[in-house]
């Protein structure tokens, strides 16, 4: 990717990164919810979430975008940006292992269960089958640990992203995104997160963010949109 082209659109990609991160984490939360209900991983959902080289899913796109933004040698990235990128990379690699274990369990466990019944009178084959079943049981344990690791890595990513917001307090598109997406932001970060994030970015928090965005809209000739944010700012006073 051309470095000048990337630099000129960096503000767009930072906004997109936050959007992609929230969407990716929401999907992971659904996978965790399914696992807690049934103690099984929805294989198809995981495969779509990750994707593959020729058909990338949410997580794969997030990883690629993070690498383009924060592994660019021509940019002087902050430590928190490097930590965020490392964490997203770690989530991706941990999830690839999760995908492999999920495939193993879904593809081979039914076959082994049938084999146990069909060859229960053959001691030699029965022993071999049971050894493979132990591997499946290990994969189940690995999945539990991998989900725990991925959850902990997402917590770290949220922590680093909170610091990255402050670094990009002049990003008009990011500010607008934070104002317009209270519910998904608080679903992922925590209750009251929108208010707390904007308080770190602006002296008077949400009110200043609304006025800043209203002014941006006005400068671009989007008067109707500007009035919407001014009205919200009035309600905050």
Buried (B, 14 or more C-beta within 10 A) or exposed (E): EEEEEBEEEBBEBBBBBBBBBBBBBEBBBEBBEBBEEEEBBBBEBBBBBBBEEEEBBBBBBBBBBBBBBBBBEEBEBBEBBEBBBBBBBBBBEBBBBBBEBBBBBBEBBEEBEEBBEEBEEEEEBBEEBEEBBEEBEEBBEBBBEBBEBBBBBBEBBBBBBBBBBEBBBEBBBBBBBBBEBBEBBBBBBEEEBBBBBBBEBBEBBBBBBBBBBBBBBBEEEBEEBBEBBBEBBEEEE
